[in-house]
């Protein structure tokens, strides 16, 4: 009998991580009914533009975002998502944006979602054979998710599984997650797999379960990761400091995988990556007085990567 191993990771504060369409009819704000897939979702307020985003009043508005992955959205109030445990024969909420390797297509979220500091509570997703699973399954380079708290999630997927975003190429900012997230590859409390995107001022307080093997039986191993203590974070690489002076900024980072590092790359504000070899410091010069986001990416000998982002300001008040 094969043994299914389950790794349970209790995360106190995790700053960085680690197929079919749903078709149903639902009553949305204002009493209008629409098929979420075959037609555009109707919203009571907004036109889906940057200046006039669609307003999300309830859970069905929230699910309705799958019909337009390019629009601008904003939460109008807190939302109770606990009824998603009964949706779709137990599969729950359909992630916003998706990716599939079985049939060659990718339909990521390329719009903007602003939670306006509201919360979504009790979101449930159970899709154990699917990749890119989370409140947002796949966020593209142009996509933005910010200012939202997703509380008491219960999310299960296969690969790229996260409480907020499964696979992130875009921007995640000022957001947090609590609850339970499970999967077998690239599983994280906030983001399952961080690609070339940016994470700013966000965290997760989540129990993460990672399994390998078959469905027959299970072994459990416990890990405890505490990023609030005095010891260095238990991650492959992180930015340790950014020292600014006049129009320069010197970035220093620390790696716990020095024997496996192939090279590092660095970029500013989502620009072009610059290869810096195995050096763990880099100085930017001739910077204007404003706020910046710097990202360092480590590539190891297995051709895998890990990255971290920090924010700093030249002139004026610190961020």
FENWO-V972275 format. One record per run of one state. SS is the DSSP state (H for helix, E for strand, C for the rest). FROM is the first residue (numbers start at 1). TO is the last residue. If there is no record, write none. Layout:
SS|FROM|TO / SS|FROM|TO
This chain:
C|1|3 / E|4|11 / C|12|13 / E|14|14 / C|15|24 / E|25|27 / C|28|32 / E|33|35 / C|36|53 / E|54|56 / C|57|58 / H|59|67 / C|68|71 / E|72|75 / C|76|78 / E|79|80 / C|81|81 / H|82|90 / C|91|91 / E|92|92 / C|93|95 / E|96|96 / C|97|97 / E|98|100 / C|101|104 / E|105|107 / C|108|108 / E|109|109 / C|110|111 / E|112|121 / C|122|123 / E|124|126 / C|127|132 / E|133|133 / C|134|135 / E|136|139 / C|140|143 / E|144|156 / C|157|158 / E|159|162 / C|163|164 / E|165|168 / C|169|170 / E|171|173 / C|174|175 / E|176|183 / C|184|184 / E|185|188 / C|189|190 / E|191|194 / C|195|197 / E|198|200 / C|201|202 / E|203|212 / C|213|217 / E|218|225 / C|226|236 / E|237|245 / C|246|247 / E|248|255 / C|256|260 / E|261|268 / C|269|273 / E|274|277 / C|278|280 / E|281|284 / C|285|290 / E|291|300 / C|301|304 / E|305|313 / C|314|319
